[in-house]
C-alpha cells in the first residue's frame, strides 16, 4: 500500500499538478477555505471525494465518531485558528451511517484503553435515543436505532461546539453558521440533520 500511495503521488504530479501549476502556485501562497469540516476518521468518508471539492476549499478535522470534545486541545486549536484567523463562516459536523465508533457505544466489554474514554463524549446521544424509544414503547431494528444515534450524535456535537466562547461570540456577531450533516455510504448522499444559521 505504501508503494501504491507513492505511485499515486507520481500520477498526481504528472496528471494534475503539472496541468494546474498556476492554481497550485497560488494555493501555496495562502489558504482561504470557507468551510471547516469536522468529520469521522473512517476511510470510507473522504471529504473532497464526497463533496467534489478542490484543494484549499475545505479545512478539515477528523476523529473517531466526529466528536467535539471541549478537552481536546487539537480540535480546540483547529477551531480557534479556523474562526479567529481564517475567518471561516461555516462549520460542518458530518457523521455517517455505519459508524464503528457509534456502534462501539453498545459494547460493554471493550478491552481498549482510549476508545471508551473518547466515546464518553457521544454516550448522551445513545441515551437520548433509547429514552425516546422507551417513552414511545416501540422497538425498532438495530440498524435503524444505530442510524438514529448517529444523527443524534451530530446534534450533540453541535451542542458541544457551542460551549466554546469564541464560537458563541462569532455566532452572536452573525459571522458563523453551524451545520449538522450525515453521509449515507449506501447511496452516497448527504442528509441535513440540523442547521444554526445567523445570517
C-alpha positions in Angstrom: 0.0 0.0 0.0 2.9 2.4 0.7 4.2 1.8 -2.8 0.6 2.4 -4.1 0.5 5.8 -2.3 3.8 6.9 -3.7 2.9 5.8 -7.2 -0.4 7.7 -6.8 1.5 10.8 -5.9 3.6 10.5 -9.1 0.4 10.2 -11.1 -1.0 13.3 -9.3 2.2 15.3 -10.2 2.1 14.2 -13.8 -1.6 14.3 -14.5 -3.0 17.0 -12.2 -0.2 19.2 -10.7 1.6 19.8 -13.9 -1.6 20.8 -15.7 -2.8 23.1 -12.9 0.6 24.6 -11.9 -0.8 28.1 -11.7 -3.7 27.0 -9.4 -1.3 25.2 -7.0 1.2 28.1 -7.1 -1.5 30.5 -5.9 -2.6 27.9 -3.3 0.9 27.6 -1.9 0.9 31.3 -1.1 -2.2 31.3 1.1 -5.2 29.3 2.0 -8.7 30.7 2.1 -11.1 27.9 2.9 -14.7 28.8 3.6 -15.7 25.7 5.5 -14.4 23.8 8.5 -15.4 20.1 8.2 -15.4 18.1 11.4 -15.9 14.5 10.3 -15.1 10.9 11.2 -11.7 9.4 10.6 -13.5 6.5 8.7 -11.6 5.8 5.5 -14.9 5.4 3.6 -15.8 9.1 4.1 -13.2 11.1 2.1 -14.3 14.7 2.3 -13.1 16.0 -1.0 -14.5 13.0 -2.8 -18.0 13.0 -1.4 -18.3 16.8 -1.8 -16.4 17.2 -5.0 -14.3 20.0 -3.6 -10.8 21.1 -4.6 -7.6 21.5 -2.6 -7.8 24.7 -0.5 -11.6 24.8 -0.2 -12.2 22.8 3.0 -10.3 23.0 6.3 -10.6 19.5 7.9 -10.5 17.9 11.3 -11.3 14.2 11.6 -11.6 11.9 14.6 -13.4 8.7 15.7 -17.1 9.5 15.8 -16.8 13.1 14.5 -16.7 14.2 18.2 -16.4 17.7 19.5 -14.7 17.3 22.9 -14.0 20.6 24.7 -11.0 19.0 26.4 -9.5 18.0 23.0 -6.6 20.6 22.5 -6.1 19.5 19.0 -9.7 20.3 17.9 -9.7 23.4 20.1 -6.7 24.8 18.2 -8.3 23.9 14.9 -11.5 25.7 15.9 -9.6 28.8 17.2 -7.5 29.0 14.0 -10.4 28.5 11.7 -12.7 31.0 13.3 -10.4 33.7 14.7 -7.7 33.7 11.9 -9.1 32.1 8.8 -12.5 33.7 9.5 -14.3 30.6 8.2 -18.1 31.4 8.1 -19.4 27.8 8.1 -18.6 24.8 10.3 -20.0 21.4 9.4 -20.1 18.4 11.7 -20.7 15.4 9.5 -21.4 11.9 10.8 -22.1 8.8 8.7 -24.3 5.8 8.9 -22.5 2.6 9.7 -20.0 4.4 12.0 -17.9 1.9 14.0 -17.4 4.5 16.8 -21.1 4.9 17.3 -21.6 1.1 17.2 -19.0 0.7 19.9 -21.3 2.7 22.3 -23.3 -0.6 22.7 -20.2 -2.7 23.5 -19.8 -3.4 27.2 -16.5 -5.4 27.3 -14.1 -3.2 25.3 -10.5 -4.1 26.1 -9.2 -0.9 24.5 -7.9 1.8 26.9 -8.5 5.0 24.9 -11.6 4.4 22.7 -14.1 4.1 25.6 -12.8 7.3 27.2 -13.1 9.1 23.9 -16.6 7.8 23.3 -17.9 9.2 26.6 -18.4 12.3 24.5 -21.1 10.6 22.5 -22.8 8.5 25.1 -25.5 11.0 25.7 -26.7 10.6 22.1 -27.3 6.9 22.7 -29.1 7.7 26.0 -31.4 10.2 24.3 -32.4 7.8 21.5 -33.0 4.9 23.9 -35.0 7.1 26.3 -37.2 8.4 23.4 -37.8 4.9 22.1 -38.7 3.6 25.6 -41.1 6.5 26.2 -42.8 5.7 22.9 -43.0 2.0 23.8 -41.6 0.9 20.4 -38.9 -1.4 19.3 -37.1 -0.8 16.0 -34.5 -2.8 14.1 -30.9 -2.5 15.4 -29.6 -0.7 12.2 -32.4 1.9 12.4 -31.7 2.5 16.0 -28.0 3.0 15.2 -28.8 5.4 12.4 -30.9 7.5 14.9 -27.9 7.5 17.3 -25.6 8.7 14.5 -28.0 11.6 13.8 -28.4 12.4 17.5 -24.6 12.3 17.9 -24.3 15.1 15.3 -26.9 17.2 17.2 -25.0 16.5 20.4 -21.6 17.6 19.0 -23.2 20.8 17.6 -24.2 21.5 21.3 -20.6 20.8 22.4 -19.3 23.2 19.7 -21.4 26.0 21.2 -19.7 25.6 24.5 -16.7 27.4 23.1 -17.0 31.1 24.0 -15.4 32.2 20.7 -17.9 30.1 18.7 -20.8 31.6 20.6 -19.3 35.1 20.0 -18.9 34.5 16.3 -22.5 33.3 16.1 -23.8 36.3 18.0 -21.9 38.6 15.7 -23.5 36.8 12.7 -20.1 35.6 11.4 -20.6 31.9 11.9 -23.2 29.2 10.8 -23.2 25.7 12.2 -24.4 22.7 10.1 -25.1 19.1 11.1 -24.9 16.5 8.3 -24.9 12.7 7.9 -23.4 10.9 5.0 -25.1 7.7 3.8 -22.4 5.3 2.4 -25.1 3.2 0.7 -26.4 5.9 -1.7 -23.6 8.5 -1.5 -25.9 11.2 -0.3 -25.5 13.8 2.5 -28.6 14.4 4.7 -29.0 17.7 6.6 -29.8 17.0 10.2 -29.6 20.4 11.8 -28.6 24.0 10.9 -27.8 27.1 13.0 -27.8 30.0 10.6 -27.1 33.5 11.8 -27.4 35.5 8.6 
